[in-house]
């Protein structure tokens, strides 16, 4: 799968190819420990860079009710949920990744796969059970400057896959990173640290 991704990128030198709506899976060759066992939903990728949300790590510091409390938004009958550590950039900034049955003026529609919203309006809607049918929350994001992600994809730290939008909302898997690999028929325990090297 990694070789296919590299071939697709190599062909993009003359014809730009961007990966919004796909997923980055860290491999055992990932050198940056902040991204170990990461599964990043790419929400924006163009000539200016890329922005993604890690859905592979749950915050140990705050839950969704805790976020609502910070903005004095009542939780009413809404069950509490985990909050993901979206990435190392702007760790205080909140995001909601959600199904496309809900749309606000600030919503970024990621192809026909999911939406990304970050306003207080969506928090209020969710608290009143008027929000999207499917959603998750995250604090922080992962960002790449112009050409940076393309460069990283030629190394052996990331594998790119279309994946499934439902990966965002998966709650049964104890480890989404392992779930993502297994869903592609790959046992991640058998991947070597040299995975993806050319």
C-alpha positions in Angstrom: 0.0 0.0 0.0 2.8 2.4 0.8 4.4 1.9 -2.6 1.1 2.7 -4.3 0.9 5.9 -2.3 4.4 6.9 -3.4 3.7 6.1 -7.1 0.6 8.3 -6.9 2.6 11.1 -5.4 5.4 10.8 -7.9 3.0 11.2 -10.7 1.7 14.3 -9.0 4.9 16.3 -9.6 3.5 17.6 -12.9 -0.2 17.3 -11.9 -0.8 18.3 -8.3 -2.5 15.6 -6.2 -3.9 16.4 -2.8 -5.2 14.1 -0.1 -8.1 15.8 1.7 -10.5 13.3 3.0 -8.0 10.5 3.3 -6.1 9.2 6.4 -2.5 9.1 7.4 -1.4 6.1 9.5 1.9 6.3 11.3 4.1 3.3 10.7 6.8 1.8 13.0 9.2 3.9 11.1 7.7 7.1 12.5 10.6 9.1 14.0 8.5 11.7 15.8 7.2 10.2 19.1 4.3 12.7 19.1 2.8 10.8 16.2 3.3 7.2 17.3 0.2 5.1 16.6 -1.5 8.1 15.0 -4.4 8.0 12.6 -4.9 11.4 11.1 -8.0 12.5 9.2 -6.8 14.9 6.6 -9.3 17.8 6.4 -7.4 20.2 4.2 -4.5 19.7 1.8 -3.6 22.0 -1.0 -0.6 24.0 -2.3 -0.4 26.0 0.9 -0.1 23.0 3.2 -2.3 20.5 5.1 -4.3 20.3 8.3 -5.4 17.1 9.9 -7.0 15.8 13.1 -5.5 12.8 15.0 -8.3 10.5 16.0 -6.0 7.9 17.6 -5.3 9.4 21.0 -7.9 10.3 23.7 -7.3 13.2 26.1 -6.6 12.2 29.7 -7.2 15.8 30.8 -10.7 16.7 29.7 -14.0 15.2 28.5 -16.7 16.8 26.3 -18.7 17.9 29.3 -15.7 19.6 30.5 -15.4 21.6 27.3 -19.1 22.6 27.5 -18.7 23.7 31.1 -15.9 26.1 30.1 -18.4 27.9 27.8 -21.3 27.6 30.3 -23.2 25.4 27.9 -25.6 23.1 29.8 -25.2 19.4 29.0 -28.9 18.6 29.8 -29.3 14.9 28.9 -26.3 14.6 26.7 -24.0 11.7 27.7 -20.4 12.6 28.2 -17.8 11.6 25.5 -14.1 11.4 25.1 -12.1 14.2 23.5 -9.3 13.4 21.1 -5.9 14.9 21.1 -6.1 16.3 17.6 -2.4 17.2 17.3 0.4 19.3 18.8 -0.6 22.6 17.3 -2.9 25.0 19.2 -3.9 22.4 21.8 -6.6 24.7 23.2 -8.5 25.0 19.9 -11.5 22.8 19.6 -12.8 21.0 16.5 -15.9 18.8 15.8 -15.6 16.3 12.9 -19.1 15.3 11.9 -21.5 13.7 9.4 -22.7 15.9 6.6 -26.3 16.1 7.8 -25.3 19.3 9.7 -23.8 22.4 8.2 -22.9 25.9 9.6 -21.4 28.9 7.9 -17.9 27.9 9.2 -18.2 24.2 8.3 -15.5 22.9 6.1 -17.0 20.1 4.0 -14.3 17.5 3.4 -15.4 16.2 0.0 -18.4 14.0 0.5 -16.9 12.3 3.6 -17.3 14.5 6.7 -17.5 18.1 7.9 -15.1 20.0 10.2 -16.6 22.8 12.4 -15.1 24.8 15.2 -17.7 27.4 16.3 -19.6 27.6 19.6 -22.8 27.2 17.6 -22.1 23.5 16.9 -21.3 22.9 20.6 -24.7 24.5 21.5 -26.5 22.4 18.9 -24.9 19.2 20.1 -25.7 20.0 23.7 -29.4 20.4 22.8 -29.4 17.2 20.7 -29.8 19.2 17.5 -26.4 18.6 16.1 -25.1 16.2 13.6 -26.1 12.5 13.8 -22.4 11.4 14.1 -19.6 13.5 15.6 -16.4 13.5 17.6 -14.5 16.3 19.3 -10.8 17.1 19.3 -8.5 19.7 20.8 -5.5 20.8 18.7 -4.5 19.8 15.2 -1.6 18.6 13.1 -0.4 21.0 10.5 2.1 21.0 7.6 3.5 23.9 5.6 3.6 24.1 1.8 5.1 20.9 0.4 5.9 19.5 3.9 3.4 16.7 3.8 4.4 15.7 0.3 8.0 15.5 1.5 7.1 13.4 4.5 5.2 11.0 2.3 8.5 10.1 0.5 9.9 8.9 3.8 8.8 5.9 5.9 6.8 7.5 8.7 3.4 7.7 7.1 1.2 5.4 5.1 -1.7 7.1 3.2 -5.1 5.3 2.8 -8.6 6.4 1.7 -10.0 4.6 4.7 -13.6 5.0 5.7 -15.5 8.0 7.1 -16.9 5.7 9.8 -13.3 5.4 11.2 -14.0 8.8 12.8 -16.9 7.5 14.8 -15.6 4.1 15.7 -16.0 3.6 19.5 -15.7 -0.2 19.9 -12.1 -0.5 19.0 -9.7 0.0 22.0 -7.1 1.2 19.5 -8.2 2.9 16.3 -4.7 2.7 14.9 -4.8 -1.1 15.0 -8.4 -1.1 13.8 -7.4 0.9 10.7 -4.5 -1.4 9.8 -6.6 -4.5 10.4 -9.5 -3.2 8.3 -7.0 -3.1 5.4 -6.0 -6.7 6.0 -2.7 -5.7 7.5 -1.4 -6.9 10.9 0.5 -3.9 12.3 2.5 -6.1 14.6 4.2 -7.6 11.6 5.2 -4.2 10.1 8.9 -3.4 10.4 10.6 -0.1 11.2 11.7 0.0 7.5 8.2 -0.1 6.2 7.8 2.2 3.2 11.5 2.6 2.4 12.3 2.8 -1.2 
